[in-house]
Amino acid sequence: MITLYGIKNCDTVRKACRWLDANGVEYHFHDVRKDGLTAARIKSWADEVTWEKLLNRRGLTWRKLSDDDRADINERKAIKLMAAEPTLIKRPVIETGLEAGHAVLVGFDEARYRAELL
């Protein structure tokens, strides 16, 4: 089962949902604000795609962090921050399951979605 992690009011998440719906891809939506995320889940994604790719340094949440929080960022610190503030994670994150062919996709990339999900 495919799980899409994001927040409902994110334009990129809505775009991904529309694409999945239009292409008949079944998925479960996991709202990271309401449903939360564990540091272990974020760490497993970071192991697949790197924490640098997961961390959204362009968003308002990043800009609102203290200088101390943004300074000397490393994997451990980034995962801790993303677990505390899930909106620091680039969206959406799609997890295709735990079976063979498991993939973690970050952001909306139609070509990659087509290759991985269809």
C-alpha positions in Angstrom: 0.0 0.0 0.0 1.2 3.5 -0.9 1.2 6.1 1.8 1.4 9.8 1.0 2.7 11.9 3.9 2.0 15.6 3.9 -0.4 18.3 5.0 -3.7 19.0 3.3 -3.2 22.7 2.6 0.2 22.2 0.7 -0.1 22.9 -3.0 2.5 20.3 -3.9 0.7 17.7 -1.8 -2.6 18.5 -3.5 -0.9 18.3 -6.9 0.5 14.8 -6.0 -2.9 13.7 -4.8 -4.5 14.8 -8.0 -1.9 13.0 -10.1 -2.4 9.8 -8.1 -6.2 10.0 -8.4 -6.0 10.7 -12.1 -3.8 7.7 -12.7 -5.8 5.3 -10.5 -3.1 4.8 -7.9 -4.6 3.9 -4.5 -3.0 5.5 -1.5 -3.5 6.3 2.1 -3.0 10.0 3.1 -1.1 10.5 6.4 -1.4 14.1 7.7 1.9 14.8 9.4 0.5 17.6 11.5 -2.5 15.6 12.8 -1.1 12.1 12.8 2.5 13.0 13.6 5.7 11.1 12.7 8.3 9.3 14.7 11.9 10.0 14.5 12.4 6.4 13.5 10.2 6.8 10.5 12.1 10.0 9.5 15.4 8.2 10.0 14.3 5.3 7.8 13.5 7.9 5.0 16.8 9.6 5.6 18.6 6.3 5.2 16.9 5.9 1.8 17.1 9.5 0.4 19.4 11.4 2.8 18.3 13.9 5.5 19.4 16.8 3.3 16.8 15.9 0.7 14.1 15.6 3.4 14.8 18.9 5.1 12.8 21.8 3.7 15.1 24.8 4.1 12.9 27.0 2.0 9.8 27.0 4.1 8.5 29.3 6.8 9.1 26.8 9.5 12.8 26.7 8.7 13.0 30.5 8.7 11.2 30.7 12.0 13.7 28.4 13.7 16.3 30.0 16.0 19.8 30.7 14.7 21.0 28.0 17.2 18.6 25.4 15.7 19.7 26.2 12.2 23.4 26.3 13.0 25.6 23.2 12.6 22.8 21.1 11.2 23.7 17.4 10.9 21.6 14.3 10.4 20.9 13.7 14.1 19.8 17.3 14.7 17.8 17.5 11.4 15.8 14.3 12.3 15.1 15.6 15.8 13.9 19.0 14.4 11.8 17.3 11.7 10.2 15.0 14.3 9.3 18.0 16.5 8.2 20.2 13.5 6.9 17.9 10.7 6.4 20.9 8.4 10.2 21.0 8.1 9.9 17.9 5.9 9.7 18.5 2.1 6.4 17.4 0.9 5.0 15.1 -0.1 6.8 12.0 0.9 5.5 8.8 -0.7 6.4 5.5 0.7 5.5 2.5 -1.5 5.6 -0.2 1.2 7.9 -2.6 2.8 7.9 -5.3 0.2 10.4 -5.7 -2.7 10.5 -2.5 -4.7 10.1 -0.3 -1.7 10.8 3.3 -2.5 10.7 6.7 -0.8 9.8 9.6 -3.1 10.2 13.2 -1.9 8.4 16.1 -3.6 6.3 15.9 -6.7 8.1 14.6 -9.8 5.7 13.3 -12.4 8.3 11.4 -14.3 9.6 9.7 -11.2 6.0 9.0 -10.1 5.2 7.4 -13.5 8.4 5.2 -13.3 7.9 4.1 -9.7 4.1 4.0 -9.2 2.6 2.9 -12.5 
